[in-house]
Amino acid sequence: MPFAFSFSALDVEIQDKYSNPLSVYTVHWRYTATDDDDPPHVASMIGTTSVKWEPDDPAFIPYADLTQATIQSWVESDPNVDIEAMQESLLAQIQEEVEPTHETMRGDELPWNEGDGD
């Protein structure tokens, strides 16, 4: 099953205390799983990853030179991001869509509303 990161936003300091222009400090991400069914079942989760820079850090990448691959490597190296656990959770969400074990009852399905037409 394919899993993929997407990145919706980057929080940046316009100029950080080390005079690095547009220094990223937070990455906003979404991790998505899609099965091969037609139509496909999709599950996703969102999160953020903090990025910290030290003065004169040789790993600092200017904002204009950032790539999605670089951002993804930051997220994947975050010790708070457990890719295996995230994949297990997304697979469970998709399995619940395919073979539901829970349902939310509302409106006419509620015992006190049966036959009310609401």
PDB file as gemmi writes it, atoms N, CA and C in Angstrom:
CRYST1    1.000    1.000    1.000  90.00  90.00  90.00 P 1                      
ATOM      1  N   MET A   1       0.852  -1.172   0.000  1.00  0.00           N  
ATOM      2  CA  MET A   1       0.000   0.000   0.000  1.00  0.00           C  
ATOM      3  C   MET A   1       0.901   1.239   0.000  1.00  0.00           C  
ATOM      4  N   PRO A   2       0.622   2.176  -0.878  1.00  0.00           N  
ATOM      5  CA  PRO A   2       1.451   3.386  -0.910  1.00  0.00           C  
ATOM      6  C   PRO A   2       1.177   4.319   0.274  1.00  0.00           C  
ATOM      7  N   PHE A   3       2.248   4.823   0.850  1.00  0.00           N  
ATOM      8  CA  PHE A   3       2.199   5.835   1.901  1.00  0.00           C  
ATOM      9  C   PHE A   3       2.953   7.047   1.363  1.00  0.00           C  
ATOM     10  N   ALA A   4       2.480   8.254   1.704  1.00  0.00           N  
ATOM     11  CA  ALA A   4       3.151   9.445   1.191  1.00  0.00           C  
ATOM     12  C   ALA A   4       3.004  10.614   2.151  1.00  0.00           C  
ATOM     13  N   PHE A   5       4.068  11.387   2.252  1.00  0.00           N  
ATOM     14  CA  PHE A   5       4.028  12.645   2.977  1.00  0.00           C  
ATOM     15  C   PHE A   5       3.637  13.759   2.022  1.00  0.00           C  
ATOM     16  N   SER A   6       2.927  14.754   2.540  1.00  0.00           N  
ATOM     17  CA  SER A   6       2.732  16.021   1.838  1.00  0.00           C  
ATOM     18  C   SER A   6       2.935  17.115   2.879  1.00  0.00           C  
ATOM     19  N   PHE A   7       3.286  18.286   2.395  1.00  0.00           N  
ATOM     20  CA  PHE A   7       3.642  19.374   3.302  1.00  0.00           C  
ATOM     21  C   PHE A   7       2.820  20.603   2.945  1.00  0.00           C  
ATOM     22  N   SER A   8       2.002  21.052   3.899  1.00  0.00           N  
ATOM     23  CA  SER A   8       1.067  22.139   3.626  1.00  0.00           C  
ATOM     24  C   SER A   8       1.609  23.508   3.999  1.00  0.00           C  
ATOM     25  N   ALA A   9       2.576  23.553   4.917  1.00  0.00           N  
ATOM     26  CA  ALA A   9       3.076  24.851   5.360  1.00  0.00           C  
ATOM     27  C   ALA A   9       4.412  24.694   6.069  1.00  0.00           C  
ATOM     28  N   LEU A  10       5.179  25.749   6.026  1.00  0.00           N  
ATOM     29  CA  LEU A  10       6.425  25.851   6.783  1.00  0.00           C  
ATOM     30  C   LEU A  10       6.366  27.149   7.574  1.00  0.00           C  
ATOM     31  N   ASP A  11       6.572  27.062   8.885  1.00  0.00           N  
ATOM     32  CA  ASP A  11       6.680  28.270   9.695  1.00  0.00           C  
ATOM     33  C   ASP A  11       8.139  28.712   9.644  1.00  0.00           C  
ATOM     34  N   VAL A  12       8.355  29.989   9.341  1.00  0.00           N  
ATOM     35  CA  VAL A  12       9.716  30.497   9.214  1.00  0.00           C  
ATOM     36  C   VAL A  12       9.893  31.767  10.036  1.00  0.00           C  
ATOM     37  N   GLU A  13      11.116  31.937  10.518  1.00  0.00           N  
ATOM     38  CA  GLU A  13      11.495  33.212  11.099  1.00  0.00           C  
ATOM     39  C   GLU A  13      11.976  34.067   9.945  1.00  0.00           C  
ATOM     40  N   ILE A  14      11.464  35.265   9.847  1.00  0.00           N  
ATOM     41  CA  ILE A  14      11.855  36.148   8.751  1.00  0.00           C  
ATOM     42  C   ILE A  14      13.371  36.322   8.753  1.00  0.00           C  
ATOM     43  N   GLN A  15      13.932  36.556   9.924  1.00  0.00           N  
ATOM     44  CA  GLN A  15      15.381  36.556  10.069  1.00  0.00           C  
ATOM     45  C   GLN A  15      15.641  36.090  11.491  1.00  0.00           C  
ATOM     46  N   ASP A  16      16.320  34.945  11.627  1.00  0.00           N  
ATOM     47  CA  ASP A  16      16.530  34.412  12.966  1.00  0.00           C  
ATOM     48  C   ASP A  16      17.659  35.155  13.676  1.00  0.00           C  
ATOM     49  N   LYS A  17      17.880  34.781  14.919  1.00  0.00           N  
ATOM     50  CA  LYS A  17      18.874  35.492  15.728  1.00  0.00           C  
ATOM     51  C   LYS A  17      20.299  35.278  15.240  1.00  0.00           C  
ATOM     52  N   TYR A  18      20.491  34.348  14.310  1.00  0.00           N  
ATOM     53  CA  TYR A  18      21.822  34.108  13.747  1.00  0.00           C  
ATOM     54  C   TYR A  18      21.967  34.756  12.374  1.00  0.00           C  
ATOM     55  N   SER A  19      21.002  35.594  12.005  1.00  0.00           N  
ATOM     56  CA  SER A  19      20.993  36.302  10.722  1.00  0.00           C  
ATOM     57  C   SER A  19      20.806  35.379   9.524  1.00  0.00           C  
ATOM     58  N   ASN A  20      20.243  34.193   9.747  1.00  0.00           N  
ATOM     59  CA  ASN A  20      19.862  33.326   8.634  1.00  0.00           C  
ATOM     60  C   ASN A  20      18.499  33.794   8.143  1.00  0.00           C  
ATOM     61  N   PRO A  21      18.398  34.244   6.907  1.00  0.00           N  
ATOM     62  CA  PRO A  21      17.086  34.686   6.425  1.00  0.00           C  
ATOM     63  C   PRO A  21      16.157  33.493   6.198  1.00  0.00           C  
ATOM     64  N   LEU A  22      14.886  33.670   6.513  1.00  0.00           N  
ATOM     65  CA  LEU A  22      13.849  32.639   6.325  1.00  0.00           C  
ATOM     66  C   LEU A  22      14.289  31.285   6.859  1.00  0.00           C  
ATOM     67  N   SER A  23      14.441  31.233   8.148  1.00  0.00           N  
ATOM     68  CA  SER A  23      14.854  30.007   8.827  1.00  0.00           C  
ATOM     69  C   SER A  23      13.607  29.217   9.239  1.00  0.00           C  
ATOM     70  N   VAL A  24      13.448  27.993   8.725  1.00  0.00           N  
ATOM     71  CA  VAL A  24      12.288  27.145   9.042  1.00  0.00           C  
ATOM     72  C   VAL A  24      12.393  26.657  10.477  1.00  0.00           C  
ATOM     73  N   TYR A  25      11.288  26.769  11.232  1.00  0.00           N  
ATOM     74  CA  TYR A  25      11.285  26.227  12.584  1.00  0.00           C  
ATOM     75  C   TYR A  25      10.167  25.215  12.814  1.00  0.00           C  
ATOM     76  N   THR A  26       9.154  25.154  11.952  1.00  0.00           N  
ATOM     77  CA  THR A  26       8.103  24.144  12.068  1.00  0.00           C  
ATOM     78  C   THR A  26       7.662  23.698  10.678  1.00  0.00           C  
ATOM     79  N   VAL A  27       7.545  22.379  10.517  1.00  0.00           N  
ATOM     80  CA  VAL A  27       7.031  21.779   9.284  1.00  0.00           C  
ATOM     81  C   VAL A  27       5.647  21.214   9.589  1.00  0.00           C  
ATOM     82  N   HIS A  28       4.650  21.582   8.793  1.00  0.00           N  
ATOM     83  CA  HIS A  28       3.289  21.044   8.913  1.00  0.00           C  
ATOM     84  C   HIS A  28       3.146  19.957   7.850  1.00  0.00           C  
ATOM     85  N   TRP A  29       2.810  18.732   8.276  1.00  0.00           N  
ATOM     86  CA  TRP A  29       2.776  17.629   7.327  1.00  0.00           C  
ATOM     87  C   TRP A  29       1.493  16.810   7.435  1.00  0.00           C  
ATOM     88  N   ARG A  30       1.253  16.050   6.381  1.00  0.00           N  
ATOM     89  CA  ARG A  30       0.167  15.065   6.323  1.00  0.00           C  
ATOM     90  C   ARG A  30       0.793  13.773   5.816  1.00  0.00           C  
ATOM     91  N   TYR A  31       0.423  12.648   6.434  1.00  0.00           N  
ATOM     92  CA  TYR A  31       0.898  11.332   6.004  1.00  0.00           C  
ATOM     93  C   TYR A  31      -0.332  10.544   5.572  1.00  0.00           C  
ATOM     94  N   THR A  32      -0.313  10.038   4.351  1.00  0.00           N  
ATOM     95  CA  THR A  32      -1.503   9.440   3.743  1.00  0.00           C  
ATOM     96  C   THR A  32      -1.219   8.039   3.238  1.00  0.00           C  
ATOM     97  N   ALA A  33      -2.193   7.163   3.401  1.00  0.00           N  
ATOM     98  CA  ALA A  33      -2.166   5.812   2.827  1.00  0.00           C  
ATOM     99  C   ALA A  33      -3.341   5.689   1.871  1.00  0.00           C  
ATOM    100  N   THR A  34      -3.104   5.040   0.743  1.00  0.00           N  
ATOM    101  CA  THR A  34      -4.149   4.830  -0.267  1.00  0.00           C  
ATOM    102  C   THR A  34      -4.075   3.386  -0.731  1.00  0.00           C  
ATOM    103  N   ASP A  35      -5.207   2.674  -0.676  1.00  0.00           N  
ATOM    104  CA  ASP A  35      -5.181   1.290  -1.159  1.00  0.00           C  
ATOM    105  C   ASP A  35      -5.417   1.254  -2.671  1.00  0.00           C  
ATOM    106  N   ASP A  36      -5.414   0.049  -3.231  1.00  0.00           N  
ATOM    107  CA  ASP A  36      -5.530  -0.116  -4.681  1.00  0.00           C  
ATOM    108  C   ASP A  36      -6.954  -0.354  -5.153  1.00  0.00           C  
ATOM    109  N   ASP A  37      -7.932  -0.268  -4.241  1.00  0.00           N  
ATOM    110  CA  ASP A  37      -9.325  -0.492  -4.639  1.00  0.00           C  
ATOM    111  C   ASP A  37      -9.803   0.613  -5.579  1.00  0.00           C  
ATOM    112  N   ASP A  38     -10.908   0.333  -6.278  1.00  0.00           N  
ATOM    113  CA  ASP A  38     -11.503   1.330  -7.155  1.00  0.00           C  
ATOM    114  C   ASP A  38     -12.957   1.518  -6.733  1.00  0.00           C  
ATOM    115  N   PRO A  39     -13.339   2.593  -6.117  1.00  0.00           N  
ATOM    116  CA  PRO A  39     -12.496   3.730  -5.773  1.00  0.00           C  
ATOM    117  C   PRO A  39     -11.596   3.400  -4.576  1.00  0.00           C  
ATOM    118  N   PRO A  40     -10.485   4.105  -4.451  1.00  0.00           N  
ATOM    119  CA  PRO A  40      -9.542   3.798  -3.375  1.00  0.00           C  
ATOM    120  C   PRO A  40     -10.058   4.242  -2.006  1.00  0.00           C  
ATOM    121  N   HIS A  41      -9.608   3.535  -0.982  1.00  0.00           N  
ATOM    122  CA  HIS A  41      -9.834   3.959   0.397  1.00  0.00           C  
ATOM    123  C   HIS A  41      -8.597   4.755   0.805  1.00  0.00           C  
ATOM    124  N   VAL A  42      -8.822   5.867   1.482  1.00  0.00           N  
ATOM    125  CA  VAL A  42      -7.732   6.759   1.854  1.00  0.00           C  
ATOM    126  C   VAL A  42      -7.836   7.077   3.342  1.00  0.00           C  
ATOM    127  N   ALA A  43      -6.689   7.067   4.006  1.00  0.00           N  
ATOM    128  CA  ALA A  43      -6.623   7.480   5.408  1.00  0.00           C  
ATOM    129  C   ALA A  43      -5.411   8.391   5.551  1.00  0.00           C  
ATOM    130  N   SER A  44      -5.536   9.375   6.442  1.00  0.00           N  
ATOM    131  CA  SER A  44      -4.392  10.264   6.630  1.00  0.00           C  
ATOM    132  C   SER A  44      -4.344  10.773   8.057  1.00  0.00           C  
ATOM    133  N   MET A  45      -3.198  11.300   8.407  1.00  0.00           N  
ATOM    134  CA  MET A  45      -2.994  11.926   9.706  1.00  0.00           C  
ATOM    135  C   MET A  45      -2.126  13.156   9.496  1.00  0.00           C  
ATOM    136  N   ILE A  46      -2.256  14.111  10.397  1.00  0.00           N  
ATOM    137  CA  ILE A  46      -1.477  15.339  10.277  1.00  0.00           C  
ATOM    138  C   ILE A  46      -0.580  15.488  11.500  1.00  0.00           C  
ATOM    139  N   GLY A  47       0.449  16.310  11.333  1.00  0.00           N  
ATOM    140  CA  GLY A  47       1.343  16.573  12.449  1.00  0.00           C  
ATOM    141  C   GLY A  47       2.267  17.728  12.138  1.00  0.00           C  
ATOM    142  N   THR A  48       3.105  18.032  13.093  1.00  0.00           N  
ATOM    143  CA  THR A  48       4.129  19.064  12.916  1.00  0.00           C  
ATOM    144  C   THR A  48       5.454  18.518  13.415  1.00  0.00           C  
ATOM    145  N   THR A  49       6.516  19.038  12.837  1.00  0.00           N  
ATOM    146  CA  THR A  49       7.866  18.713  13.269  1.00  0.00           C  
ATOM    147  C   THR A  49       8.612  20.015  13.496  1.00  0.00           C  
ATOM    148  N   SER A  50       9.251  20.124  14.646  1.00  0.00           N  
ATOM    149  CA  SER A  50      10.055  21.308  14.952  1.00  0.00           C  
ATOM    150  C   SER A  50      11.457  21.125  14.402  1.00  0.00           C  
ATOM    151  N   VAL A  51      12.015  22.229  13.921  1.00  0.00           N  
ATOM    152  CA  VAL A  51      13.368  22.235  13.381  1.00  0.00           C  
ATOM    153  C   VAL A  51      14.153  23.282  14.148  1.00  0.00           C  
ATOM    154  N   LYS A  52      15.356  22.922  14.595  1.00  0.00           N  
ATOM    155  CA  LYS A  52      16.198  23.869  15.332  1.00  0.00           C  
ATOM    156  C   LYS A  52      17.550  23.972  14.647  1.00  0.00           C  
ATOM    157  N   TRP A  53      18.068  25.184  14.623  1.00  0.00           N  
ATOM    158  CA  TRP A  53      19.373  25.449  14.009  1.00  0.00           C  
ATOM    159  C   TRP A  53      20.313  26.042  15.042  1.00  0.00           C  
ATOM    160  N   GLU A  54      21.564  25.643  14.963  1.00  0.00           N  
ATOM    161  CA  GLU A  54      22.607  26.222  15.797  1.00  0.00           C  
ATOM    162  C   GLU A  54      23.349  27.288  14.984  1.00  0.00           C  
ATOM    163  N   PRO A  55      24.014  28.218  15.660  1.00  0.00           N  
ATOM    164  CA  PRO A  55      24.748  29.239  14.918  1.00  0.00           C  
ATOM    165  C   PRO A  55      25.786  28.597  13.991  1.00  0.00           C  
ATOM    166  N   ASP A  56      25.844  29.108  12.795  1.00  0.00           N  
ATOM    167  CA  ASP A  56      26.824  28.649  11.801  1.00  0.00           C  
ATOM    168  C   ASP A  56      26.727  27.148  11.523  1.00  0.00           C  
ATOM    169  N   ASP A  57      25.553  26.585  11.682  1.00  0.00           N  
ATOM    170  CA  ASP A  57      25.347  25.152  11.416  1.00  0.00           C  
ATOM    171  C   ASP A  57      25.626  24.870   9.941  1.00  0.00           C  
ATOM    172  N   PRO A  58      26.576  23.989   9.639  1.00  0.00           N  
ATOM    173  CA  PRO A  58      26.878  23.706   8.233  1.00  0.00           C  
ATOM    174  C   PRO A  58      25.726  23.001   7.517  1.00  0.00           C  
ATOM    175  N   ALA A  59      24.785  22.449   8.281  1.00  0.00           N  
ATOM    176  CA  ALA A  59      23.641  21.764   7.671  1.00  0.00           C  
ATOM    177  C   ALA A  59      22.519  22.734   7.299  1.00  0.00           C  
ATOM    178  N   PHE A  60      22.660  24.012   7.699  1.00  0.00           N  
ATOM    179  CA  PHE A  60      21.614  24.990   7.376  1.00  0.00           C  
ATOM    180  C   PHE A  60      21.456  25.087   5.863  1.00  0.00           C  
ATOM    181  N   ILE A  61      20.206  25.019   5.418  1.00  0.00           N  
ATOM    182  CA  ILE A  61      19.894  25.117   3.987  1.00  0.00           C  
ATOM    183  C   ILE A  61      19.069  26.380   3.781  1.00  0.00           C  
ATOM    184  N   PRO A  62      19.511  27.267   2.905  1.00  0.00           N  
ATOM    185  CA  PRO A  62      18.711  28.472   2.640  1.00  0.00           C  
ATOM    186  C   PRO A  62      17.306  28.088   2.159  1.00  0.00           C  
ATOM    187  N   TYR A  63      16.332  28.887   2.556  1.00  0.00           N  
ATOM    188  CA  TYR A  63      14.932  28.609   2.229  1.00  0.00           C  
ATOM    189  C   TYR A  63      14.743  28.344   0.734  1.00  0.00           C  
ATOM    190  N   ALA A  64      15.335  29.139  -0.106  1.00  0.00           N  
ATOM    191  CA  ALA A  64      15.161  28.995  -1.560  1.00  0.00           C  
ATOM    192  C   ALA A  64      15.724  27.678  -2.089  1.00  0.00           C  
ATOM    193  N   ASP A  65      16.598  27.039  -1.323  1.00  0.00           N  
ATOM    194  CA  ASP A  65      17.207  25.778  -1.755  1.00  0.00           C  
ATOM    195  C   ASP A  65      16.526  24.540  -1.181  1.00  0.00           C  
ATOM    196  N   LEU A  66      15.495  24.737  -0.367  1.00  0.00           N  
ATOM    197  CA  LEU A  66      14.797  23.592   0.230  1.00  0.00           C  
ATOM    198  C   LEU A  66      14.040  22.804  -0.831  1.00  0.00           C  
ATOM    199  N   THR A  67      14.010  21.493  -0.646  1.00  0.00           N  
ATOM    200  CA  THR A  67      13.227  20.617  -1.511  1.00  0.00           C  
ATOM    201  C   THR A  67      12.274  19.804  -0.643  1.00  0.00           C  
ATOM    202  N   GLN A  68      11.286  19.215  -1.275  1.00  0.00           N  
ATOM    203  CA  GLN A  68      10.371  18.352  -0.528  1.00  0.00           C  
ATOM    204  C   GLN A  68      11.131  17.190   0.088  1.00  0.00           C  
ATOM    205  N   ALA A  69      12.108  16.655  -0.620  1.00  0.00           N  
ATOM    206  CA  ALA A  69      12.903  15.540  -0.094  1.00  0.00           C  
ATOM    207  C   ALA A  69      13.651  15.953   1.180  1.00  0.00           C  
ATOM    208  N   THR A  70      14.172  17.168   1.203  1.00  0.00           N  
ATOM    209  CA  THR A  70      14.869  17.655   2.395  1.00  0.00           C  
ATOM    210  C   THR A  70      13.901  17.767   3.560  1.00  0.00           C  
ATOM    211  N   ILE A  71      12.755  18.377   3.307  1.00  0.00           N  
ATOM    212  CA  ILE A  71      11.750  18.535   4.363  1.00  0.00           C  
ATOM    213  C   ILE A  71      11.314  17.162   4.871  1.00  0.00           C  
ATOM    214  N   GLN A  72      11.081  16.227   3.965  1.00  0.00           N  
ATOM    215  CA  GLN A  72      10.668  14.882   4.373  1.00  0.00           C  
ATOM    216  C   GLN A  72      11.745  14.214   5.223  1.00  0.00           C  
ATOM    217  N   SER A  73      13.004  14.415   4.882  1.00  0.00           N  
ATOM    218  CA  SER A  73      14.081  13.802   5.679  1.00  0.00           C  
ATOM    219  C   SER A  73      14.087  14.378   7.097  1.00  0.00           C  
ATOM    220  N   TRP A  74      13.754  15.675   7.239  1.00  0.00           N  
ATOM    221  CA  TRP A  74      13.664  16.257   8.578  1.00  0.00           C  
ATOM    222  C   TRP A  74      12.561  15.584   9.380  1.00  0.00           C  
ATOM    223  N   VAL A  75      11.408  15.402   8.741  1.00  0.00           N  
ATOM    224  CA  VAL A  75      10.271  14.785   9.440  1.00  0.00           C  
ATOM    225  C   VAL A  75      10.605  13.340   9.806  1.00  0.00           C  
ATOM    226  N   GLU A  76      11.141  12.597   8.861  1.00  0.00           N  
ATOM    227  CA  GLU A  76      11.448  11.186   9.108  1.00  0.00           C  
ATOM    228  C   GLU A  76      12.529  11.001  10.176  1.00  0.00           C  
ATOM    229  N   SER A  77      13.398  11.987  10.361  1.00  0.00           N  
ATOM    230  CA  SER A  77      14.452  11.866  11.377  1.00  0.00           C  
ATOM    231  C   SER A  77      14.000  12.389  12.744  1.00  0.00           C  
ATOM    232  N   ASP A  78      12.800  12.948  12.823  1.00  0.00           N  
ATOM    233  CA  ASP A  78      12.262  13.435  14.093  1.00  0.00           C  
ATOM    234  C   ASP A  78      11.988  12.227  14.996  1.00  0.00           C  
ATOM    235  N   PRO A  79      12.597  12.169  16.180  1.00  0.00           N  
ATOM    236  CA  PRO A  79      12.378  11.012  17.065  1.00  0.00           C  
ATOM    237  C   PRO A  79      10.936  10.868  17.534  1.00  0.00           C  
ATOM    238  N   ASN A  80      10.132  11.934  17.392  1.00  0.00           N  
ATOM    239  CA  ASN A  80       8.720  11.873  17.784  1.00  0.00           C  
ATOM    240  C   ASN A  80       7.818  11.359  16.670  1.00  0.00           C  
ATOM    241  N   VAL A  81       8.380  11.116  15.496  1.00  0.00           N  
ATOM    242  CA  VAL A  81       7.610  10.613  14.361  1.00  0.00           C  
ATOM    243  C   VAL A  81       7.943   9.132  14.195  1.00  0.00           C  
ATOM    244  N   ASP A  82       6.983   8.277  14.518  1.00  0.00           N  
ATOM    245  CA  ASP A  82       7.164   6.825  14.433  1.00  0.00           C  
ATOM    246  C   ASP A  82       6.459   6.333  13.163  1.00  0.00           C  
ATOM    247  N   ILE A  83       7.223   6.225  12.084  1.00  0.00           N  
ATOM    248  CA  ILE A  83       6.654   5.869  10.781  1.00  0.00           C  
ATOM    249  C   ILE A  83       5.931   4.521  10.849  1.00  0.00           C  
ATOM    250  N   GLU A  84       6.532   3.544  11.493  1.00  0.00           N  
ATOM    251  CA  GLU A  84       5.907   2.215  11.569  1.00  0.00           C  
ATOM    252  C   GLU A  84       4.554   2.282  12.283  1.00  0.00           C  
ATOM    253  N   ALA A  85       4.497   2.992  13.380  1.00  0.00           N  
ATOM    254  CA  ALA A  85       3.228   3.123  14.123  1.00  0.00           C  
ATOM    255  C   ALA A  85       2.205   3.896  13.298  1.00  0.00           C  
ATOM    256  N   MET A  86       2.664   4.916  12.578  1.00  0.00           N  
ATOM    257  CA  MET A  86       1.745   5.685  11.738  1.00  0.00           C  
ATOM    258  C   MET A  86       1.174   4.805  10.631  1.00  0.00           C  
ATOM    259  N   GLN A  87       2.011   3.994  10.011  1.00  0.00           N  
ATOM    260  CA  GLN A  87       1.531   3.104   8.950  1.00  0.00           C  
ATOM    261  C   GLN A  87       0.524   2.102   9.499  1.00  0.00           C  
ATOM    262  N   GLU A  88       0.794   1.543  10.669  1.00  0.00           N  
ATOM    263  CA  GLU A  88      -0.143   0.605  11.289  1.00  0.00           C  
ATOM    264  C   GLU A  88      -1.488   1.276  11.552  1.00  0.00           C  
ATOM    265  N   SER A  89      -1.452   2.512  12.041  1.00  0.00           N  
ATOM    266  CA  SER A  89      -2.685   3.248  12.315  1.00  0.00           C  
ATOM    267  C   SER A  89      -3.472   3.518  11.030  1.00  0.00           C  
ATOM    268  N   LEU A  90      -2.779   3.939   9.980  1.00  0.00           N  
ATOM    269  CA  LEU A  90      -3.461   4.210   8.712  1.00  0.00           C  
ATOM    270  C   LEU A  90      -4.048   2.937   8.112  1.00  0.00           C  
ATOM    271  N   LEU A  91      -3.308   1.839   8.192  1.00  0.00           N  
ATOM    272  CA  LEU A  91      -3.828   0.556   7.699  1.00  0.00           C  
ATOM    273  C   LEU A  91      -5.089   0.153   8.465  1.00  0.00           C  
ATOM    274  N   ALA A  92      -5.080   0.375   9.778  1.00  0.00           N  
ATOM    275  CA  ALA A  92      -6.261   0.053  10.591  1.00  0.00           C  
ATOM    276  C   ALA A  92      -7.447   0.938  10.195  1.00  0.00           C  
ATOM    277  N   GLN A  93      -7.196   2.209   9.909  1.00  0.00           N  
ATOM    278  CA  GLN A  93      -8.270   3.104   9.477  1.00  0.00           C  
ATOM    279  C   GLN A  93      -8.874   2.626   8.159  1.00  0.00           C  
ATOM    280  N   ILE A  94      -8.018   2.227   7.239  1.00  0.00           N  
ATOM    281  CA  ILE A  94      -8.515   1.745   5.944  1.00  0.00           C  
ATOM    282  C   ILE A  94      -9.275   0.442   6.130  1.00  0.00           C  
ATOM    283  N   GLN A  95      -8.768  -0.453   6.966  1.00  0.00           N  
ATOM    284  CA  GLN A  95      -9.469  -1.716   7.222  1.00  0.00           C  
ATOM    285  C   GLN A  95     -10.848  -1.452   7.815  1.00  0.00           C  
ATOM    286  N   GLU A  96     -10.944  -0.436   8.669  1.00  0.00           N  
ATOM    287  CA  GLU A  96     -12.243  -0.073   9.263  1.00  0.00           C  
ATOM    288  C   GLU A  96     -13.192   0.449   8.193  1.00  0.00           C  
ATOM    289  N   GLU A  97     -12.681   1.151   7.192  1.00  0.00           N  
ATOM    290  CA  GLU A  97     -13.524   1.598   6.070  1.00  0.00           C  
ATOM    291  C   GLU A  97     -14.008   0.416   5.246  1.00  0.00           C  
ATOM    292  N   VAL A  98     -13.102  -0.540   4.995  1.00  0.00           N  
ATOM    293  CA  VAL A  98     -13.425  -1.694   4.153  1.00  0.00           C  
ATOM    294  C   VAL A  98     -14.408  -2.616   4.862  1.00  0.00           C  
ATOM    295  N   GLU A  99     -14.143  -2.916   6.124  1.00  0.00           N  
ATOM    296  CA  GLU A  99     -14.986  -3.810   6.920  1.00  0.00           C  
ATOM    297  C   GLU A  99     -15.290  -3.131   8.254  1.00  0.00           C  
ATOM    298  N   PRO A 100     -16.304  -2.273   8.279  1.00  0.00           N  
ATOM    299  CA  PRO A 100     -16.591  -1.497   9.493  1.00  0.00           C  
ATOM    300  C   PRO A 100     -16.940  -2.364  10.694  1.00  0.00           C  
ATOM    301  N   THR A 101     -16.414  -1.962  11.836  1.00  0.00           N  
ATOM    302  CA  THR A 101     -16.746  -2.614  13.106  1.00  0.00           C  
ATOM    303  C   THR A 101     -17.440  -1.626  14.047  1.00  0.00           C  
ATOM    304  N   HIS A 102     -17.551  -0.364  13.621  1.00  0.00           N  
ATOM    305  CA  HIS A 102     -18.183   0.689  14.421  1.00  0.00           C  
ATOM    306  C   HIS A 102     -19.058   1.533  13.503  1.00  0.00           C  
ATOM    307  N   GLU A 103     -20.074   2.128  14.103  1.00  0.00           N  
ATOM    308  CA  GLU A 103     -20.956   2.992  13.329  1.00  0.00           C  
ATOM    309  C   GLU A 103     -21.499   4.077  14.241  1.00  0.00           C  
ATOM    310  N   THR A 104     -21.686   5.263  13.711  1.00  0.00           N  
ATOM    311  CA  THR A 104     -22.312   6.345  14.462  1.00  0.00           C  
ATOM    312  C   THR A 104     -23.781   6.390  14.071  1.00  0.00           C  
ATOM    313  N   MET A 105     -24.645   6.239  15.065  1.00  0.00           N  
ATOM    314  CA  MET A 105     -26.085   6.257  14.839  1.00  0.00           C  
ATOM    315  C   MET A 105     -26.587   7.674  15.065  1.00  0.00           C  
ATOM    316  N   ARG A 106     -27.428   8.168  14.131  1.00  0.00           N  
ATOM    317  CA  ARG A 106     -27.970   9.517  14.259  1.00  0.00           C  
ATOM    318  C   ARG A 106     -29.367   9.579  13.651  1.00  0.00           C  
ATOM    319  N   GLY A 107     -30.037  10.678  13.946  1.00  0.00           N  
ATOM    320  CA  GLY A 107     -31.353  10.913  13.349  1.00  0.00           C  
ATOM    321  C   GLY A 107     -32.330   9.786  13.631  1.00  0.00           C  
ATOM    322  N   ASP A 108     -32.961   9.244  12.569  1.00  0.00           N  
ATOM    323  CA  ASP A 108     -33.960   8.180  12.702  1.00  0.00           C  
ATOM    324  C   ASP A 108     -33.378   6.890  13.259  1.00  0.00           C  
ATOM    325  N   GLU A 109     -32.085   6.762  13.249  1.00  0.00           N  
ATOM    326  CA  GLU A 109     -31.458   5.535  13.759  1.00  0.00           C  
ATOM    327  C   GLU A 109     -31.435   5.499  15.285  1.00  0.00           C  
ATOM    328  N   LEU A 110     -31.637   6.645  15.947  1.00  0.00           N  
ATOM    329  CA  LEU A 110     -31.661   6.674  17.385  1.00  0.00           C  
ATOM    330  C   LEU A 110     -32.983   6.083  17.884  1.00  0.00           C  
ATOM    331  N   PRO A 111     -32.920   5.259  18.924  1.00  0.00           N  
ATOM    332  CA  PRO A 111     -34.121   4.552  19.370  1.00  0.00           C  
ATOM    333  C   PRO A 111     -35.295   5.465  19.674  1.00  0.00           C  
ATOM    334  N   TRP A 112     -35.084   6.635  20.195  1.00  0.00           N  
ATOM    335  CA  TRP A 112     -36.166   7.541  20.554  1.00  0.00           C  
ATOM    336  C   TRP A 112     -36.684   8.342  19.361  1.00  0.00           C  
ATOM    337  N   ASN A 113     -35.977   8.250  18.192  1.00  0.00           N  
ATOM    338  CA  ASN A 113     -36.417   8.976  17.007  1.00  0.00           C  
ATOM    339  C   ASN A 113     -36.992   8.066  15.932  1.00  0.00           C  
ATOM    340  N   GLU A 114     -37.032   6.795  16.161  1.00  0.00           N  
ATOM    341  CA  GLU A 114     -37.497   5.877  15.119  1.00  0.00           C  
ATOM    342  C   GLU A 114     -38.898   6.272  14.688  1.00  0.00           C  
ATOM    343  N   GLY A 115     -39.049   6.487  13.371  1.00  0.00           N  
ATOM    344  CA  GLY A 115     -40.340   6.824  12.808  1.00  0.00           C  
ATOM    345  C   GLY A 115     -40.709   8.284  12.889  1.00  0.00           C  
ATOM    346  N   ASP A 116     -39.843   9.145  13.493  1.00  0.00           N  
ATOM    347  CA  ASP A 116     -40.137  10.580  13.588  1.00  0.00           C  
ATOM    348  C   ASP A 116     -39.892  11.322  12.283  1.00  0.00           C  
ATOM    349  N   GLY A 117     -39.091  10.735  11.405  1.00  0.00           N  
ATOM    350  CA  GLY A 117     -38.772  11.404  10.153  1.00  0.00           C  
ATOM    351  C   GLY A 117     -37.648  12.409  10.265  1.00  0.00           C  
ATOM    352  N   ASP A 118     -37.023  12.534  11.453  1.00  0.00           N  
ATOM    353  CA  ASP A 118     -35.893  13.482  11.643  1.00  0.00           C  
ATOM    354  C   ASP A 118     -34.566  12.764  11.451  1.00  0.00           C  
TER     355      ASP A 118                                                      
END                                                                             
